[in-house]
Amino acid sequence: MLIKFLCRVSSYDKTLSDACILLASKWTFCNVTDLSQFTTADLKQFSAYQKKAFLSVLLQHVCFTAATYFSLIAGFWQLVGLIVLKLSALA
């Protein structure tokens, strides 16, 4: 039953949602010192629903990116703590 449902879902045209995801990805992974590549024309062609989807995907990307960043920082400090423990055990 679930497989039949997933097959039906995957057959929908994703052109409109793909445009939102692509633009959100460009925003997420852009060089923050050069935002000149983005203009209001990027969103002008979007419907209201696409704009909402774009903002939703962008927010998800930003939250994921921030969570990944903080996870890496936490991992780094755990590694530093382990190194300090090993060095103090040698002394």
Secondary structure, DSSP 8 states (H G I E B T S, - for coil): -HHHHHHHHHTS--HHHHHHHHHHHHHHTS-TT--TT--THHHHTS-HHHHHHHHHHHHHHHHHHHHHHHHHHHHHHHHHHHHHHHHHHH-
